[in-house]
Amino acid sequence: MSSQLSTCTLTRTTTVAAGAFAPGHLGGLTQHIPFELVDHVLDETKTVQVRVRTLPSRVGIYFVLALGLFPSLGYRRVWDKLVAGLSGIEHGLPSEAALR
């Protein structure tokens, strides 16, 4: 029976976006909705920001998706969940008005 048991190691390569929001994977959403897809949609719809602010267009898309995942939470609490994995990494803290 020992000849039937074996182990294998699986490795996975993940491409992440550069910048402050990449290391935390924005709450894991980029594992399911890759940033390349979001960037492609932003390019196709011509809605990429002209100036980079606290909330770049890509982050705004992930924020809207997170709002759908946590409909009973306010914007600030959803933002906190979205960036929870970024502890120790400097990232912007948008105002309530910017989140709206």
Summary of the structure (lengths in Angstrom):
residues: 100
radius of gyration: 17.3
end to end distance: 61.1
largest distance: 64.1
contacts: 209
relative contact order: 0.18
helix: 49%
strand: 0%
